[in-house]
Amino acid sequence: MAIIIQKFGGSSVADTDKLFRVCSHITKEYDNGNDVVVVVSAQRKNNR
């Protein structure tokens, strides 16, 4: 087991679809038996 640190921000958390993709990355590491630390920085503006 390892401690995995993941940082996401900007365009990777810009909308709901991308947030679900981020969650998949986090879940994959957790399911592999790792402890996961997640850092989320500024979300990109969405002008839709």
C-alpha distance matrix in Angstrom:
0.0 3.8 7.0 9.3 13.0 15.5 19.3 22.0 25.7 29.1 29.8 26.3 27.0 30.8 31.4 30.0 29.2 27.1 25.3 24.4 23.1 20.9 19.6 18.8 16.6 14.8 14.6 13.4 10.1 9.8 10.9 8.3 5.8 5.0 7.1 10.3 13.3 16.4 19.7 22.8 25.8 29.4 30.3 32.8 36.3 37.3 41.1 41.6
3.8 0.0 3.8 6.1 9.7 12.5 16.2 19.2 22.8 26.3 27.2 23.9 24.8 28.5 29.5 28.5 27.9 25.4 23.7 23.3 21.7 19.2 18.5 18.0 15.3 13.4 14.2 13.2 9.5 9.9 12.0 9.6 7.8 5.0 6.1 8.4 10.7 13.9 16.8 20.1 22.8 26.5 27.6 30.1 33.6 34.9 38.7 39.6
7.0 3.8 0.0 3.8 6.6 9.9 13.3 16.4 19.9 23.5 24.8 21.7 22.2 26.0 27.2 26.4 26.1 23.5 21.5 21.6 20.4 17.3 16.8 17.1 14.3 11.9 13.5 13.3 9.5 9.7 12.7 11.2 9.5 5.9 4.7 5.8 7.3 10.6 13.3 16.8 19.5 23.2 24.6 27.3 30.8 32.3 36.1 37.1
9.3 6.1 3.8 0.0 3.8 6.4 10.0 13.1 16.7 20.2 21.3 18.1 18.9 22.7 23.9 23.4 22.9 20.1 18.4 18.7 17.1 14.0 14.0 14.3 11.1 9.2 11.5 11.1 7.5 8.9 12.1 10.8 10.3 6.6 6.1 4.8 6.1 8.4 11.0 14.2 16.9 20.5 21.5 24.0 27.6 29.0 32.8 33.8
13.0 9.7 6.6 3.8 0.0 3.8 6.8 10.2 13.5 17.1 18.7 15.8 16.5 20.2 21.8 21.8 21.7 18.6 16.9 17.9 16.4 12.9 13.6 14.6 11.4 9.5 12.7 12.9 9.9 11.2 14.7 14.0 13.7 10.0 8.6 5.9 4.7 5.9 7.6 10.9 13.3 17.0 18.4 21.0 24.5 26.3 30.0 31.3
15.5 12.5 9.9 6.4 3.8 0.0 3.8 6.7 10.3 13.8 15.0 12.1 12.9 16.6 18.3 18.4 18.2 15.0 13.5 14.7 13.1 9.6 10.9 12.1 8.9 7.8 11.4 11.9 9.8 11.6 14.8 14.6 15.0 11.8 10.8 7.4 6.3 4.9 6.2 8.5 11.0 14.4 15.3 17.6 21.3 22.8 26.6 27.8
19.3 16.2 13.3 10.0 6.8 3.8 0.0 3.8 6.8 10.4 12.2 9.9 10.6 14.0 16.3 17.1 17.2 13.8 12.5 14.7 13.2 9.7 11.8 13.6 10.9 10.1 13.9 14.8 13.2 14.9 18.0 18.2 18.7 15.6 14.2 10.6 8.5 5.8 4.6 5.8 7.4 10.8 12.0 14.3 17.9 19.8 23.5 25.1
22.0 19.2 16.4 13.1 10.2 6.7 3.8 0.0 3.8 7.2 8.7 6.3 6.9 10.3 12.6 13.7 13.9 10.4 9.4 12.1 10.8 7.6 10.3 12.4 10.4 10.4 14.0 15.1 14.5 16.2 19.0 19.6 20.6 17.8 16.7 12.9 11.1 7.7 6.3 5.0 6.3 8.7 9.0 11.0 14.6 16.2 20.0 21.4
25.7 22.8 19.9 16.7 13.5 10.3 6.8 3.8 0.0 3.8 6.4 5.6 5.6 8.0 11.1 13.1 13.9 10.5 10.0 13.3 12.5 9.9 12.8 15.1 13.6 13.8 17.2 18.5 18.2 19.7 22.5 23.3 24.3 21.5 20.2 16.4 14.3 10.7 8.3 5.6 4.6 5.5 5.7 7.5 11.2 13.2 16.8 18.7
29.1 26.3 23.5 20.2 17.1 13.8 10.4 7.2 3.8 0.0 3.8 5.5 5.9 6.3 10.1 13.0 13.7 10.5 11.0 14.5 13.7 11.9 15.1 17.2 16.1 16.8 20.0 21.2 21.3 23.0 25.5 26.3 27.6 25.0 23.8 20.1 18.0 14.5 12.0 9.0 7.2 5.9 4.9 4.5 8.3 10.4 13.8 15.9
29.8 27.2 24.8 21.3 18.7 15.0 12.2 8.7 6.4 3.8 0.0 3.8 5.4 4.8 8.1 11.1 11.1 8.0 9.8 12.9 11.7 11.0 14.4 16.0 15.2 16.7 19.6 20.5 21.1 23.1 25.1 26.0 27.8 25.5 24.9 21.2 19.7 16.1 14.4 11.4 10.5 9.3 7.0 5.5 8.6 9.4 12.7 14.1
26.3 23.9 21.7 18.1 15.8 12.1 9.9 6.3 5.6 5.5 3.8 0.0 3.8 5.8 8.0 9.9 9.4 5.7 7.0 9.9 8.3 7.2 10.8 12.3 11.4 13.0 15.8 16.7 17.4 19.3 21.3 22.2 24.0 21.9 21.4 17.8 16.7 13.2 12.2 9.7 10.0 10.1 8.1 8.2 11.4 11.9 15.5 16.4
27.0 24.8 22.2 18.9 16.5 12.9 10.6 6.9 5.6 5.9 5.4 3.8 0.0 3.8 5.7 7.5 8.5 5.5 5.1 8.8 8.9 7.5 10.1 12.6 12.5 13.1 15.7 17.4 18.2 19.4 21.5 23.0 24.5 22.4 21.4 17.7 16.4 12.6 11.5 8.2 8.8 8.4 5.7 7.0 9.8 10.2 14.0 14.9
30.8 28.5 26.0 22.7 20.2 16.6 14.0 10.3 8.0 6.3 4.8 5.8 3.8 0.0 3.8 7.2 8.5 6.5 7.4 10.8 11.1 10.7 13.2 15.5 15.8 16.7 19.1 20.7 21.8 23.0 24.9 26.5 28.1 26.2 25.2 21.5 20.1 16.3 14.9 11.4 11.0 9.2 5.7 5.1 6.8 6.6 10.3 11.2
31.4 29.5 27.2 23.9 21.8 18.3 16.3 12.6 11.1 10.1 8.1 8.0 5.7 3.8 0.0 3.8 5.6 5.5 6.3 8.9 10.1 10.7 12.5 14.5 15.7 16.7 18.4 20.3 21.9 22.8 24.3 26.3 28.0 26.5 25.7 22.2 21.3 17.6 16.8 13.4 13.9 12.4 8.7 8.6 9.2 7.5 10.8 10.4
30.0 28.5 26.4 23.4 21.8 18.4 17.1 13.7 13.1 13.0 11.1 9.9 7.5 7.2 3.8 0.0 3.8 5.4 5.0 6.3 8.7 9.8 10.5 12.5 14.5 15.3 16.3 18.4 20.4 20.9 22.1 24.5 26.2 25.1 24.4 21.1 20.7 17.3 17.2 14.2 15.6 14.7 11.4 12.0 12.7 11.0 14.0 12.9
29.2 27.9 26.1 22.9 21.7 18.2 17.2 13.9 13.9 13.7 11.1 9.4 8.5 8.5 5.6 3.8 0.0 3.8 5.4 5.2 6.5 8.9 10.0 10.8 12.9 14.6 15.4 16.8 19.2 20.2 20.9 23.1 25.2 24.4 24.3 21.1 21.2 18.0 18.3 15.7 17.1 16.7 13.4 13.6 14.7 12.8 15.7 14.4
27.1 25.4 23.5 20.1 18.6 15.0 13.8 10.4 10.5 10.5 8.0 5.7 5.5 6.5 5.5 5.4 3.8 0.0 3.8 5.4 5.0 6.3 8.7 9.8 10.8 12.6 14.2 15.5 17.3 18.7 19.9 21.6 23.7 22.4 22.2 18.8 18.6 15.2 15.3 12.8 14.1 13.9 11.0 11.3 13.3 12.2 15.6 15.2
25.3 23.7 21.5 18.4 16.9 13.5 12.5 9.4 10.0 11.0 9.8 7.0 5.1 7.4 6.3 5.0 5.4 3.8 0.0 3.8 5.3 5.0 6.2 8.7 10.0 10.6 12.2 14.3 15.8 16.6 18.1 20.2 21.8 20.4 19.8 16.4 16.0 12.7 13.0 10.5 12.6 12.9 10.3 11.8 13.9 13.3 16.9 16.7
24.4 23.3 21.6 18.7 17.9 14.7 14.7 12.1 13.3 14.5 12.9 9.9 8.8 10.8 8.9 6.3 5.2 5.4 3.8 0.0 3.8 5.4 4.9 6.3 8.9 9.8 10.3 12.2 14.6 15.2 15.9 18.3 20.2 19.5 19.3 16.4 16.9 14.1 15.3 13.5 16.0 16.6 14.1 15.5 17.4 16.3 19.7 18.9
23.1 21.7 20.4 17.1 16.4 13.1 13.2 10.8 12.5 13.7 11.7 8.3 8.9 11.1 10.1 8.7 6.5 5.0 5.3 3.8 0.0 3.8 5.4 5.1 6.6 8.9 9.9 10.7 13.0 14.5 15.2 16.9 19.3 18.4 18.7 15.8 16.4 13.8 15.0 13.5 15.8 16.8 14.6 15.5 17.9 17.1 20.6 20.0
20.9 19.2 17.3 14.0 12.9 9.6 9.7 7.6 9.9 11.9 11.0 7.2 7.5 10.7 10.7 9.8 8.9 6.3 5.0 5.4 3.8 0.0 3.8 5.3 5.2 6.4 8.7 10.0 11.3 12.7 14.3 15.8 17.7 16.1 15.9 12.6 12.9 10.0 11.2 10.1 12.7 14.2 12.7 14.3 17.2 17.2 20.9 21.0
19.6 18.5 16.8 14.0 13.6 10.9 11.8 10.3 12.8 15.1 14.4 10.8 10.1 13.2 12.5 10.5 10.0 8.7 6.2 4.9 5.4 3.8 0.0 3.8 5.4 5.1 6.0 8.5 10.1 10.5 11.9 14.2 15.7 14.7 14.4 11.5 12.3 10.1 12.2 11.5 14.7 16.4 15.0 17.1 19.6 19.4 23.1 22.8
18.8 18.0 17.1 14.3 14.6 12.1 13.6 12.4 15.1 17.2 16.0 12.3 12.6 15.5 14.5 12.5 10.8 9.8 8.7 6.3 5.1 5.3 3.8 0.0 3.8 5.4 5.1 6.0 8.8 9.8 10.2 12.2 14.5 14.1 14.8 12.5 14.1 12.4 14.9 14.6 17.6 19.4 17.9 19.5 22.1 21.7 25.2 24.7
16.6 15.3 14.3 11.1 11.4 8.9 10.9 10.4 13.6 16.1 15.2 11.4 12.5 15.8 15.7 14.5 12.9 10.8 10.0 8.9 6.6 5.2 5.4 3.8 0.0 3.8 5.6 5.2 6.6 8.9 10.1 11.0 13.3 12.1 12.9 10.3 11.9 10.5 12.9 13.2 16.1 18.4 17.4 19.1 22.2 22.3 25.9 25.9
14.8 13.4 11.9 9.2 9.5 7.8 10.1 10.4 13.8 16.8 16.7 13.0 13.1 16.7 16.7 15.3 14.6 12.6 10.6 9.8 8.9 6.4 5.1 5.4 3.8 0.0 3.8 5.5 5.5 6.4 8.7 10.1 11.4 9.9 9.9 7.1 8.8 7.8 10.9 11.8 15.3 17.9 17.4 19.7 22.8 23.2 26.9 27.1
14.6 14.2 13.5 11.5 12.7 11.4 13.9 14.0 17.2 20.0 19.6 15.8 15.7 19.1 18.4 16.3 15.4 14.2 12.2 10.3 9.9 8.7 6.0 5.1 5.6 3.8 0.0 3.8 5.5 5.0 5.9 8.5 10.0 9.8 10.4 8.8 11.4 11.0 14.3 15.1 18.7 21.2 20.3 22.6 25.4 25.4 29.0 28.8
13.4 13.2 13.3 11.1 12.9 11.9 14.8 15.1 18.5 21.2 20.5 16.7 17.4 20.7 20.3 18.4 16.8 15.5 14.3 12.2 10.7 10.0 8.5 6.0 5.2 5.5 3.8 0.0 3.8 5.5 5.1 6.2 9.0 9.1 11.0 9.9 12.9 12.9 16.1 17.2 20.5 23.1 22.3 24.2 27.2 27.1 30.8 30.5
10.1 9.5 9.5 7.5 9.9 9.8 13.2 14.5 18.2 21.3 21.1 17.4 18.2 21.8 21.9 20.4 19.2 17.3 15.8 14.6 13.0 11.3 10.1 8.8 6.6 5.5 5.5 3.8 0.0 3.8 5.5 5.1 6.8 5.7 7.7 6.9 10.2 11.0 14.4 16.3 19.6 22.6 22.4 24.6 27.9 28.3 32.1 32.2
9.8 9.9 9.7 8.9 11.2 11.6 14.9 16.2 19.7 23.0 23.1 19.3 19.4 23.0 22.8 20.9 20.2 18.7 16.6 15.2 14.5 12.7 10.5 9.8 8.9 6.4 5.0 5.5 3.8 0.0 3.8 5.3 5.3 5.0 6.2 6.3 9.9 11.2 15.0 16.9 20.5 23.5 23.4 26.0 29.0 29.4 33.2 33.2
10.9 12.0 12.7 12.1 14.7 14.8 18.0 19.0 22.5 25.5 25.1 21.3 21.5 24.9 24.3 22.1 20.9 19.9 18.1 15.9 15.2 14.3 11.9 10.2 10.1 8.7 5.9 5.1 5.5 3.8 0.0 3.8 5.3 7.2 9.4 10.1 13.7 14.8 18.5 20.1 23.7 26.5 26.0 28.3 31.2 31.3 34.9 34.6
8.3 9.6 11.2 10.8 14.0 14.6 18.2 19.6 23.3 26.3 26.0 22.2 23.0 26.5 26.3 24.5 23.1 21.6 20.2 18.3 16.9 15.8 14.2 12.2 11.0 10.1 8.5 6.2 5.1 5.3 3.8 0.0 3.8 5.7 9.1 10.3 14.1 15.6 19.2 21.2 24.6 27.6 27.4 29.6 32.8 33.0 36.7 36.6
5.8 7.8 9.5 10.3 13.7 15.0 18.7 20.6 24.3 27.6 27.8 24.0 24.5 28.1 28.0 26.2 25.2 23.7 21.8 20.2 19.3 17.7 15.7 14.5 13.3 11.4 10.0 9.0 6.8 5.3 5.3 3.8 0.0 3.8 6.8 9.3 13.0 15.3 19.0 21.5 24.9 28.2 28.3 30.9 34.1 34.6 38.3 38.4
5.0 5.0 5.9 6.6 10.0 11.8 15.6 17.8 21.5 25.0 25.5 21.9 22.4 26.2 26.5 25.1 24.4 22.4 20.4 19.5 18.4 16.1 14.7 14.1 12.1 9.9 9.8 9.1 5.7 5.0 7.2 5.7 3.8 0.0 3.8 6.1 9.7 12.3 15.8 18.6 21.9 25.3 25.8 28.4 31.8 32.6 36.4 36.9
7.1 6.1 4.7 6.1 8.6 10.8 14.2 16.7 20.2 23.8 24.9 21.4 21.4 25.2 25.7 24.4 24.3 22.2 19.8 19.3 18.7 15.9 14.4 14.8 12.9 9.9 10.4 11.0 7.7 6.2 9.4 9.1 6.8 3.8 0.0 3.8 6.9 10.0 13.5 16.5 19.8 23.4 24.2 27.1 30.3 31.5 35.3 35.9
10.3 8.4 5.8 4.8 5.9 7.4 10.6 12.9 16.4 20.1 21.2 17.8 17.7 21.5 22.2 21.1 21.1 18.8 16.4 16.4 15.8 12.6 11.5 12.5 10.3 7.1 8.8 9.9 6.9 6.3 10.1 10.3 9.3 6.1 3.8 0.0 3.8 6.4 9.9 12.8 16.2 19.6 20.4 23.3 26.6 27.8 31.6 32.3
13.3 10.7 7.3 6.1 4.7 6.3 8.5 11.1 14.3 18.0 19.7 16.7 16.4 20.1 21.3 20.7 21.2 18.6 16.0 16.9 16.4 12.9 12.3 14.1 11.9 8.8 11.4 12.9 10.2 9.9 13.7 14.1 13.0 9.7 6.9 3.8 0.0 3.8 6.8 10.1 13.2 16.8 18.1 21.2 24.5 26.1 29.8 31.0
16.4 13.9 10.6 8.4 5.9 4.9 5.8 7.7 10.7 14.5 16.1 13.2 12.6 16.3 17.6 17.3 18.0 15.2 12.7 14.1 13.8 10.0 10.1 12.4 10.5 7.8 11.0 12.9 11.0 11.2 14.8 15.6 15.3 12.3 10.0 6.4 3.8 0.0 3.8 6.5 9.9 13.3 14.4 17.5 20.7 22.3 26.0 27.2
19.7 16.8 13.3 11.0 7.6 6.2 4.6 6.3 8.3 12.0 14.4 12.2 11.5 14.9 16.8 17.2 18.3 15.3 13.0 15.3 15.0 11.2 12.2 14.9 12.9 10.9 14.3 16.1 14.4 15.0 18.5 19.2 19.0 15.8 13.5 9.9 6.8 3.8 0.0 3.8 6.4 10.1 11.8 15.0 18.2 20.3 23.9 25.6
22.8 20.1 16.8 14.2 10.9 8.5 5.8 5.0 5.6 9.0 11.4 9.7 8.2 11.4 13.4 14.2 15.7 12.8 10.5 13.5 13.5 10.1 11.5 14.6 13.2 11.8 15.1 17.2 16.3 16.9 20.1 21.2 21.5 18.6 16.5 12.8 10.1 6.5 3.8 0.0 3.8 6.9 8.1 11.4 14.5 16.5 20.2 21.8
25.8 22.8 19.5 16.9 13.3 11.0 7.4 6.3 4.6 7.2 10.5 10.0 8.8 11.0 13.9 15.6 17.1 14.1 12.6 16.0 15.8 12.7 14.7 17.6 16.1 15.3 18.7 20.5 19.6 20.5 23.7 24.6 24.9 21.9 19.8 16.2 13.2 9.9 6.4 3.8 0.0 3.8 6.4 9.4 12.5 15.2 18.6 20.8
29.4 26.5 23.2 20.5 17.0 14.4 10.8 8.7 5.5 5.9 9.3 10.1 8.4 9.2 12.4 14.7 16.7 13.9 12.9 16.6 16.8 14.2 16.4 19.4 18.4 17.9 21.2 23.1 22.6 23.5 26.5 27.6 28.2 25.3 23.4 19.6 16.8 13.3 10.1 6.9 3.8 0.0 3.8 6.4 9.0 12.1 15.2 17.7
30.3 27.6 24.6 21.5 18.4 15.3 12.0 9.0 5.7 4.9 7.0 8.1 5.7 5.7 8.7 11.4 13.4 11.0 10.3 14.1 14.6 12.7 15.0 17.9 17.4 17.4 20.3 22.3 22.4 23.4 26.0 27.4 28.3 25.8 24.2 20.4 18.1 14.4 11.8 8.1 6.4 3.8 0.0 3.8 6.4 8.8 12.2 14.4
32.8 30.1 27.3 24.0 21.0 17.6 14.3 11.0 7.5 4.5 5.5 8.2 7.0 5.1 8.6 12.0 13.6 11.3 11.8 15.5 15.5 14.3 17.1 19.5 19.1 19.7 22.6 24.2 24.6 26.0 28.3 29.6 30.9 28.4 27.1 23.3 21.2 17.5 15.0 11.4 9.4 6.4 3.8 0.0 3.8 6.4 9.6 12.0
36.3 33.6 30.8 27.6 24.5 21.3 17.9 14.6 11.2 8.3 8.6 11.4 9.8 6.8 9.2 12.7 14.7 13.3 13.9 17.4 17.9 17.2 19.6 22.1 22.2 22.8 25.4 27.2 27.9 29.0 31.2 32.8 34.1 31.8 30.3 26.6 24.5 20.7 18.2 14.5 12.5 9.0 6.4 3.8 0.0 3.8 6.2 9.2
37.3 34.9 32.3 29.0 26.3 22.8 19.8 16.2 13.2 10.4 9.4 11.9 10.2 6.6 7.5 11.0 12.8 12.2 13.3 16.3 17.1 17.2 19.4 21.7 22.3 23.2 25.4 27.1 28.3 29.4 31.3 33.0 34.6 32.6 31.5 27.8 26.1 22.3 20.3 16.5 15.2 12.1 8.8 6.4 3.8 0.0 3.8 5.7
41.1 38.7 36.1 32.8 30.0 26.6 23.5 20.0 16.8 13.8 12.7 15.5 14.0 10.3 10.8 14.0 15.7 15.6 16.9 19.7 20.6 20.9 23.1 25.2 25.9 26.9 29.0 30.8 32.1 33.2 34.9 36.7 38.3 36.4 35.3 31.6 29.8 26.0 23.9 20.2 18.6 15.2 12.2 9.6 6.2 3.8 0.0 3.8
41.6 39.6 37.1 33.8 31.3 27.8 25.1 21.4 18.7 15.9 14.1 16.4 14.9 11.2 10.4 12.9 14.4 15.2 16.7 18.9 20.0 21.0 22.8 24.7 25.9 27.1 28.8 30.5 32.2 33.2 34.6 36.6 38.4 36.9 35.9 32.3 31.0 27.2 25.6 21.8 20.8 17.7 14.4 12.0 9.2 5.7 3.8 0.0
